[in-house]
Amino acid sequence: FHESCINTILLDLVKLLEPKYLEVYGDFTSRGGIAIKPFVNYAIKEYQEFKEKRLLNAK
């Protein structure tokens, strides 16, 4: 569910803003105190290398 929310937000923002690069990070705490922190990024062709580097360094 959480990953789906973050993906939907990303897709909506990409349609609206037409960015060269975009990151969406969620910080959810579910019942029981288990943290869920999904991350997704998007890049146009010219920014693919940057996207891959950011994905490897995302925390």
CYANA upper distance limits for C-alpha pairs under 8 A (distance plus 0.5 A):
  1 PHE  CA      5 CYS  CA      6.82
  2 HIS  CA      6 ILE  CA      6.93
  2 HIS  CA     26 GLY  CA      8.37
  2 HIS  CA     28 PHE  CA      8.22
  2 HIS  CA     36 ILE  CA      8.04
  2 HIS  CA     38 PRO  CA      7.49
  3 GLU  CA      7 ASN  CA      6.68
  3 GLU  CA     38 PRO  CA      6.20
  3 GLU  CA     39 PHE  CA      8.38
  4 SER  CA      8 THR  CA      6.59
  5 CYS  CA      9 ILE  CA      6.73
  6 ILE  CA     10 LEU  CA      6.70
  6 ILE  CA     24 VAL  CA      7.06
  6 ILE  CA     25 TYR  CA      7.62
  6 ILE  CA     26 GLY  CA      7.06
  6 ILE  CA     38 PRO  CA      7.49
  6 ILE  CA     39 PHE  CA      7.80
  6 ILE  CA     40 VAL  CA      7.68
  7 ASN  CA     11 LEU  CA      6.69
  7 ASN  CA     40 VAL  CA      7.41
  8 THR  CA     12 ASP  CA      6.61
  9 ILE  CA     13 LEU  CA      6.64
  9 ILE  CA     24 VAL  CA      8.07
 10 LEU  CA     14 VAL  CA      6.58
 10 LEU  CA     22 LEU  CA      8.25
 10 LEU  CA     23 GLU  CA      8.06
 10 LEU  CA     24 VAL  CA      6.74
 10 LEU  CA     40 VAL  CA      8.01
 10 LEU  CA     41 ASN  CA      8.19
 10 LEU  CA     42 TYR  CA      8.29
 11 LEU  CA     15 LYS  CA      6.76
 12 ASP  CA     16 LEU  CA      6.73
 13 LEU  CA     17 LEU  CA      6.21
 13 LEU  CA     18 GLU  CA      8.07
 14 VAL  CA     18 GLU  CA      5.50
 14 VAL  CA     19 PRO  CA      6.66
 14 VAL  CA     22 LEU  CA      8.28
 19 PRO  CA     43 ALA  CA      8.12
 19 PRO  CA     44 ILE  CA      8.35
 20 LYS  CA     42 TYR  CA      8.48
 20 LYS  CA     43 ALA  CA      6.09
 20 LYS  CA     44 ILE  CA      5.85
 20 LYS  CA     47 TYR  CA      7.46
 21 TYR  CA     41 ASN  CA      7.94
 21 TYR  CA     42 TYR  CA      6.10
 21 TYR  CA     43 ALA  CA      4.87
 21 TYR  CA     44 ILE  CA      7.12
 21 TYR  CA     47 TYR  CA      7.28
 21 TYR  CA     51 LYS  CA      8.03
 22 LEU  CA     41 ASN  CA      6.08
 22 LEU  CA     42 TYR  CA      5.69
 22 LEU  CA     43 ALA  CA      7.04
 23 GLU  CA     39 PHE  CA      7.85
 23 GLU  CA     40 VAL  CA      6.37
 23 GLU  CA     41 ASN  CA      4.77
 23 GLU  CA     42 TYR  CA      6.96
 24 VAL  CA     39 PHE  CA      6.35
 24 VAL  CA     40 VAL  CA      5.98
 24 VAL  CA     41 ASN  CA      6.76
 25 TYR  CA     37 LYS  CA      7.40
 25 TYR  CA     38 PRO  CA      6.44
 25 TYR  CA     39 PHE  CA      4.98
 25 TYR  CA     40 VAL  CA      7.10
 26 GLY  CA     36 ILE  CA      8.16
 26 GLY  CA     37 LYS  CA      5.68
 26 GLY  CA     38 PRO  CA      5.82
 26 GLY  CA     39 PHE  CA      6.91
 27 ASP  CA     35 ALA  CA      7.72
 27 ASP  CA     36 ILE  CA      6.65
 27 ASP  CA     37 LYS  CA      5.19
 27 ASP  CA     38 PRO  CA      7.67
 28 PHE  CA     35 ALA  CA      6.36
 28 PHE  CA     36 ILE  CA      5.57
 28 PHE  CA     37 LYS  CA      6.63
 29 THR  CA     33 GLY  CA      6.39
 29 THR  CA     34 ILE  CA      6.33
 29 THR  CA     35 ALA  CA      5.11
 29 THR  CA     36 ILE  CA      6.60
 30 SER  CA     34 ILE  CA      6.15
 30 SER  CA     35 ALA  CA      6.99
 30 SER  CA     36 ILE  CA      7.87
 39 PHE  CA     58 ALA  CA      8.31
 40 VAL  CA     55 LEU  CA      8.49
 41 ASN  CA     51 LYS  CA      7.32
 41 ASN  CA     55 LEU  CA      7.87
 42 TYR  CA     51 LYS  CA      7.46
 43 ALA  CA     47 TYR  CA      5.87
 43 ALA  CA     48 GLN  CA      6.21
 43 ALA  CA     51 LYS  CA      6.66
 44 ILE  CA     48 GLN  CA      6.99
 47 TYR  CA     51 LYS  CA      6.67
 48 GLN  CA     52 GLU  CA      6.76
 49 GLU  CA     53 LYS  CA      6.87
 50 PHE  CA     54 ARG  CA      6.68
 51 LYS  CA     55 LEU  CA      6.62
 52 GLU  CA     56 LEU  CA      6.78
 53 LYS  CA     57 ASN  CA      6.84
 54 ARG  CA     58 ALA  CA      6.36
